[in-house]
Amino acid sequence: MSKEMSNAEIAKLNKEFKTANASTQWKFMQTPEYQRLPLAVRCTVEKNCLTHYFNILTDGMPDWKLPISGTIPIRDLNPFRKAVEYFTGTELSVIEQVDTNFKVFARGYYLMGTEDDVYDLL
């Protein structure tokens, strides 16, 4: 049975996780301990972590809601996929592998729910 946490306790946990880098936060989000945190803390950690990855992928774009393309390290595919899904509701697809990176593409927020083939949009 878990105890109800006070607002002060939740604020303290949020502050502790704010100092962790996105990679550390992502790894922690994959553990059973993360699931035991109060929902408010989990939501804060998730948003902070995924914002980091999404901002990397959309850096330099005039509008983050447009189709997204870029190159990411292979090791970070899962957090980038989750970030794109979280913010746009679309899937991040791997187009090709180049050394230790993937070229990726997502329809973006404006094209969410469309049936266009990803390759037609490139």
N, CA and C of each residue as an Amber inpcrd file, in Angstrom:
protein
   366
   0.8370000  -1.1710000   0.0000000   0.0000000   0.0000000   0.0000000
   0.8850000   1.2380000   0.0000000   0.5980000   2.1800000  -0.8810000
   1.4130000   3.3860000  -0.9310000   0.7350000   4.5070000  -0.1600000
   1.5620000   5.3380000   0.4430000   1.0070000   6.4500000   1.2130000
   0.7600000   7.6300000   0.2820000  -0.1880000   8.4340000   0.6270000
  -0.4880000   9.6540000  -0.1260000   0.6210000  10.6580000   0.1610000
   1.1650000  11.2750000  -0.8720000   2.2440000  12.2420000  -0.6810000
   1.6720000  13.6500000  -0.6120000   2.3210000  14.4640000   0.1830000
   1.9010000  15.8640000   0.3000000   2.4290000  16.6460000  -0.9020000
   1.8840000  17.8310000  -1.1020000   2.3550000  18.6910000  -2.1870000
   3.8320000  19.0310000  -2.0080000   4.2630000  19.2120000  -0.7750000
   5.6620000  19.5270000  -0.4990000   6.5730000  18.3580000  -0.8830000
   6.1450000  17.1300000  -0.5760000   6.9360000  15.9520000  -0.9380000
   7.0130000  15.7900000  -2.4570000   5.9110000  16.0280000  -3.1420000
   5.8940000  15.9440000  -4.6070000   6.8030000  17.0150000  -5.2020000
   6.7510000  18.2270000  -4.6760000   7.6010000  19.3160000  -5.1600000
   9.0830000  18.9750000  -4.9620000   9.4050000  18.3610000  -3.8340000
  10.7920000  17.9730000  -3.5650000  11.2680000  16.9240000  -4.5730000
  10.4350000  15.9170000  -4.8440000  10.7910000  14.9000000  -5.8350000
  10.9410000  15.5060000  -7.2220000  10.0370000  16.3870000  -7.6020000
  10.1340000  17.0450000  -8.9010000  11.4370000  17.8220000  -9.0280000
  11.8380000  18.5020000  -7.9500000  13.0810000  19.2660000  -7.9660000
  14.2780000  18.3390000  -8.1370000  14.2780000  17.1960000  -7.4660000
  15.3720000  16.2340000  -7.5840000  15.4850000  15.7160000  -9.0130000
  14.3670000  15.4070000  -9.6540000  14.4070000  14.8660000 -11.0070000
  14.7270000  15.9230000 -12.0430000  14.4980000  17.1750000 -11.7260000
  14.7870000  18.2530000 -12.6700000  16.2850000  18.3530000 -12.9210000
  17.1000000  17.9790000 -11.9470000  18.5460000  18.0810000 -12.0990000
  19.1370000  16.8940000 -12.8670000  18.4010000  15.8210000 -13.0110000
  18.8950000  14.6560000 -13.7620000  18.8120000  14.9580000 -15.2570000
  19.7890000  14.4400000 -16.0190000  19.7210000  14.6820000 -17.4510000
  18.6750000  13.7650000 -18.0950000  18.3210000  14.0430000 -19.3310000
  17.2360000  13.3220000 -20.0040000  17.5430000  11.8340000 -20.1440000
  18.7800000  11.4960000 -20.3930000  19.1480000  10.0880000 -20.5400000
  18.9150000   9.3270000 -19.2350000  19.3010000   9.9310000 -18.1250000
  19.0830000   9.3250000 -16.8100000  17.5910000   9.2150000 -16.5190000
  16.8490000  10.2680000 -16.8340000  15.4080000  10.2370000 -16.6210000
  14.7670000   9.1300000 -17.4590000  15.1760000   9.0020000 -18.7260000
  14.6110000   7.9740000 -19.5970000  14.8760000   6.5790000 -19.0210000
  16.0980000   6.3350000 -18.5930000  16.4340000   5.0280000 -18.0140000
  15.5910000   4.7510000 -16.7740000  15.4230000   5.7620000 -15.9320000
  14.6180000   5.5860000 -14.7240000  13.1620000   5.3120000 -15.0740000
  12.6590000   5.9380000 -16.1360000  11.2670000   5.7370000 -16.5370000
  10.9810000   4.2890000 -16.9480000  12.0100000   3.5260000 -17.2290000
  11.8390000   2.1330000 -17.6380000  11.8410000   1.1590000 -16.4540000
  11.9570000   1.6720000 -15.2460000  12.0730000   0.8110000 -14.0700000
  10.7460000   0.6800000 -13.3130000  10.6000000  -0.3880000 -12.5340000
   9.4040000  -0.5310000 -11.6980000   9.2840000   0.5670000 -10.6380000
  10.4210000   1.0910000 -10.1850000  10.3900000   2.1470000  -9.1690000
   9.6930000   3.3920000  -9.6960000   9.8790000   3.6880000 -10.9640000
   9.2210000   4.8440000 -11.5710000   7.7020000   4.7050000 -11.4840000
   7.2020000   3.5130000 -11.7320000   5.7560000   3.2740000 -11.7020000
   5.1720000   3.4520000 -10.3040000   6.0160000   3.3530000  -9.2910000
   5.5360000   3.5100000  -7.9120000   5.4490000   4.9800000  -7.4730000
   5.9930000   5.8770000  -8.2750000   5.9220000   7.3050000  -7.9320000
   4.4960000   7.8100000  -8.1180000   4.1410000   8.8600000  -7.4170000
   2.8140000   9.4640000  -7.6160000   2.6690000   9.9530000  -9.0610000
   1.4670000   9.9170000  -9.5570000   1.1960000  10.2970000 -10.9440000
   1.7320000  11.6940000 -11.2600000   1.5610000  12.6380000 -10.3670000
   2.0290000  14.0100000 -10.6170000   3.5350000  14.0490000 -10.8670000
   4.2870000  13.2640000 -10.1170000   5.7420000  13.2180000 -10.2890000
   6.0840000  12.5250000 -11.6030000   5.4120000  11.4040000 -11.8930000
   5.6810000  10.6890000 -13.1540000   5.4140000  11.5880000 -14.3560000
   4.3280000  12.3260000 -14.3170000   3.9840000  13.2150000 -15.4420000
   5.0290000  14.3060000 -15.6300000   5.5320000  14.8530000 -14.5340000
   6.5500000  15.8920000 -14.6140000   7.8500000  15.3430000 -15.1780000
   8.2890000  14.1990000 -14.6940000   9.5230000  13.5770000 -15.1700000
   9.3870000  13.2400000 -16.6500000   8.2620000  12.6320000 -17.0270000
   8.0470000  12.2460000 -18.4210000   8.0840000  13.4650000 -19.3410000
   7.3680000  14.5220000 -18.9780000   7.3200000  15.7130000 -19.8360000
   8.7000000  16.3490000 -19.9620000   9.4330000  16.4760000 -18.8590000
  10.7850000  17.0550000 -18.9050000  11.7010000  16.2390000 -19.8050000
  11.6720000  14.9440000 -19.6420000  12.5280000  14.0520000 -20.4180000
  12.1860000  14.1200000 -21.9060000  10.9240000  13.9550000 -22.2400000
  10.5210000  13.9100000 -23.6390000  10.6640000  15.2670000 -24.3240000
  10.5020000  16.3500000 -23.5700000  10.7180000  17.6840000 -24.1390000
  12.1510000  17.8290000 -24.6230000  13.0970000  17.3150000 -23.8520000
  14.5090000  17.3740000 -24.2340000  14.7270000  16.7050000 -25.5930000
  14.2500000  15.4760000 -25.7500000  14.4520000  14.7470000 -27.0060000
  13.6990000  15.4020000 -28.1640000  12.4950000  15.8650000 -27.9220000
  11.7060000  16.5070000 -28.9790000  12.3700000  17.8020000 -29.4320000
  12.8850000  18.5770000 -28.4980000  13.5520000  19.8320000 -28.8480000
  14.7920000  19.6020000 -29.7010000  15.5160000  18.5390000 -29.4380000
  16.6880000  18.2150000 -30.2600000  16.2550000  17.9520000 -31.6970000
  15.2180000  17.1610000 -31.8580000  14.7670000  16.7620000 -33.1910000
  14.1360000  17.9180000 -33.9690000  13.5150000  18.8550000 -33.2780000
  12.8230000  19.9510000 -33.9590000  13.6210000  21.2580000 -33.9510000
  14.8360000  21.2290000 -33.4490000  15.6610000  22.4350000 -33.3960000
  15.8480000  23.0030000 -34.7990000  15.5860000  24.2780000 -34.9520000
  15.7490000  24.9420000 -36.2400000  14.5200000  24.8950000 -37.1350000
  13.4950000  24.1650000 -36.7320000  12.2660000  24.1120000 -37.5280000
  11.4530000  25.3880000 -37.3090000  10.8190000  25.9090000 -38.3550000
  10.0050000  27.1080000 -38.1690000   8.7130000  26.8290000 -37.3870000
   8.2510000  25.5700000 -37.4150000   7.0110000  25.1950000 -36.7410000
   7.1100000  23.7160000 -36.3710000   7.0600000  23.4190000 -35.0890000
   7.2250000  22.0260000 -34.6310000   6.0820000  21.1240000 -35.0820000
   4.9880000  21.6820000 -35.5800000   3.8460000  20.8800000 -36.0040000
   3.9770000  20.3750000 -37.4390000   4.9950000  20.8380000 -38.1520000
   5.2530000  20.3910000 -39.5210000   5.8610000  18.9860000 -39.5100000
   5.9330000  18.3170000 -40.6860000   6.6290000  17.0280000 -40.7370000
   8.0590000  17.1760000 -40.2000000   8.5150000  16.1310000 -39.5370000
   9.8070000  16.1470000 -38.8420000  10.7520000  15.1630000 -39.5150000
  11.9700000  15.6220000 -39.8000000  13.0050000  14.7190000 -40.2970000
  14.3140000  15.1060000 -39.6340000  15.1700000  14.1210000 -39.4700000
  16.4470000  14.3840000 -38.8340000  17.2790000  13.1310000 -38.7280000
  18.3920000  13.2720000 -38.0650000  19.3170000  12.1560000 -37.8310000
  19.5360000  12.0540000 -36.3300000  19.3810000  10.8500000 -35.8030000
  19.5180000  10.6260000 -34.3630000  20.4390000   9.4370000 -34.1110000
  21.0760000   9.3820000 -32.9420000  21.8780000   8.2120000 -32.5990000
  20.9780000   6.9690000 -32.4560000  21.4410000   5.8450000 -32.9480000
  20.6700000   4.6040000 -32.8650000  20.2780000   4.3010000 -31.4210000
  21.1880000   4.5340000 -30.4800000  20.9390000   4.1960000 -29.0710000
  19.7640000   4.9690000 -28.4740000  19.4020000   6.1030000 -29.0970000
  18.3330000   6.9520000 -28.5540000  17.0200000   6.8460000 -29.3300000
  16.8650000   5.8350000 -30.1560000  15.6580000   5.7140000 -30.9640000
  14.3960000   5.6830000 -30.1080000  14.3680000   4.8830000 -29.0580000
  13.1490000   4.7510000 -28.2540000  12.7140000   6.0520000 -27.5870000
  13.6080000   6.8080000 -26.9270000  13.1310000   8.0700000 -26.3540000
  12.6940000   9.0830000 -27.4170000  13.3580000   9.1090000 -28.5690000
  12.9220000  10.0150000 -29.6330000  11.5520000   9.6000000 -30.1590000
  11.3320000   8.3000000 -30.3200000  10.0170000   7.8320000 -30.7820000
   8.9200000   8.2220000 -29.7980000   9.1770000   8.0070000 -28.5190000
   8.1910000   8.3400000 -27.4930000   7.9240000   9.8480000 -27.4720000
   8.9720000  10.6510000 -27.6380000   8.8170000  12.1050000 -27.6290000
   7.9580000  12.5800000 -28.7960000   8.2010000  12.0510000 -29.9800000
   7.4150000  12.4520000 -31.1500000   5.9590000  12.0310000 -30.9760000
   5.7440000  10.8280000 -30.4880000   4.3790000  10.3600000 -30.2530000
   3.6800000  11.2340000 -29.2000000   4.3920000  11.5730000 -28.1370000
   3.8410000  12.3670000 -27.0390000   3.3910000  13.7530000 -27.5190000
   4.2180000  14.4130000 -28.3340000   3.9200000  15.7860000 -28.7340000
   3.1140000  15.9080000 -30.0220000   3.2020000  14.9310000 -30.9310000
   2.5230000  15.0860000 -32.2230000   1.4540000  14.0360000 -32.4870000
   1.4710000  12.9390000 -31.7410000   0.5180000  11.8660000 -32.0000000
   0.8620000  11.0720000 -33.2490000   2.0770000  11.2270000 -33.7510000
   2.5010000  10.4880000 -34.9410000   3.7010000   9.6050000 -34.6240000
   3.9770000   8.6910000 -35.5270000   5.0570000   7.7190000 -35.3240000
   6.3410000   8.2020000 -35.9840000   7.4560000   8.0350000 -35.2850000
   8.7680000   8.3420000 -35.8350000   9.2680000   7.0930000 -36.5550000
   9.4650000   7.1990000 -37.8600000   9.8920000   6.0600000 -38.6770000
  11.3650000   6.1770000 -39.0260000  12.0370000   5.0320000 -39.0560000
  13.4260000   4.9860000 -39.4880000  13.4290000   4.8700000 -41.0110000
  14.1170000   5.7860000 -41.6630000  14.2120000   5.7860000 -43.1190000
  15.4330000   4.9770000 -43.5720000  16.5720000   5.2210000 -42.9150000
  17.7780000   4.4530000 -43.2220000  18.7910000   4.5850000 -42.0990000
  19.7440000   3.6570000 -42.0880000  20.8290000   3.6920000 -41.1140000
  22.0630000   4.2510000 -41.7910000  22.7340000   5.1820000 -41.1140000
  23.9870000   5.7540000 -41.5910000  24.9780000   5.6520000 -40.4410000
  25.8820000   4.7100000 -40.5460000  26.8550000   4.4360000 -39.4830000
  26.1390000   4.1280000 -38.1700000  26.3420000   4.9500000 -37.1520000
  25.7110000   4.7000000 -35.8470000  24.4850000   5.5890000 -35.6320000
  23.9430000   6.0990000 -36.7290000  22.7730000   6.9770000 -36.6540000
  21.6390000   6.4420000 -37.5290000  20.4420000   6.9200000 -37.2330000
  19.2770000   6.6600000 -38.0680000  18.8020000   7.9810000 -38.6610000
  18.4460000   7.9590000 -39.9430000  17.6810000   9.0650000 -40.5180000
  16.2320000   8.7340000 -40.2430000  15.5010000   9.6960000 -39.6780000
  14.1310000   9.4450000 -39.2330000  13.1730000  10.4760000 -39.8150000
  11.8900000  10.1130000 -39.7940000  10.8380000  10.9940000 -40.3010000
   9.5540000  10.7340000 -39.5290000   8.7880000  11.8090000 -39.2880000
   7.4560000  11.6940000 -38.7020000   6.5320000  12.6720000 -39.4180000
   5.2740000  12.3090000 -39.5430000   4.3010000  13.1690000 -40.2160000
   4.1380000  14.5170000 -39.5190000   4.2270000  14.5400000 -38.2140000
   4.0480000  15.7740000 -37.4620000   2.5960000  16.0140000 -37.0980000
   2.3980000  16.9670000 -36.2490000   1.0870000  17.2510000 -35.6760000
   0.0370000  17.5840000 -36.7320000   0.3820000  18.4180000 -37.7150000
  -0.5940000  18.8260000 -38.7230000  -1.1040000  17.6580000 -39.5590000
  -0.2800000  16.6360000 -39.7550000  -0.6650000  15.4990000 -40.5920000
  -1.0760000  14.2710000 -39.7850000  -1.2560000  14.4380000 -38.4870000
  -1.6830000  13.3350000 -37.6320000  -2.9900000  12.7580000 -38.1800000
  -3.0320000  11.4430000 -38.3120000  -4.2490000  10.7720000 -38.7580000
  -4.3820000  10.6520000 -40.2530000  -3.4420000  11.2170000 -41.0120000
  -3.5130000  11.0780000 -42.4630000  -3.0070000   9.7040000 -42.8720000
  -3.4000000   9.2810000 -44.0230000  -3.0220000   7.9530000 -44.5120000
  -1.8890000   7.9930000 -45.5180000  -1.2880000   9.1690000 -45.7610000
  -0.2120000   9.2810000 -46.7380000   0.9450000   8.3670000 -46.3700000
   1.5580000   7.7750000 -47.3830000   2.7580000   6.9650000 -47.1670000
   3.8730000   7.8920000 -46.7250000   4.6290000   7.4950000 -45.7320000
   5.7290000   8.3140000 -45.2090000   6.6900000   8.7020000 -46.3180000
   7.0010000   7.8060000 -47.2250000   7.9740000   8.0820000 -48.2750000
   7.4620000   9.1010000 -49.2690000   6.1410000   9.2450000 -49.4210000
   5.5800000  10.2580000 -50.3060000   5.7680000  11.6620000 -49.7300000
   5.9350000  11.7520000 -48.4190000   6.0660000  13.0480000 -47.7570000
   7.5010000  13.5460000 -47.6950000   8.4580000  12.6680000 -47.9900000
   9.8730000  13.0610000 -47.8900000  10.2800000  14.0230000 -48.9680000
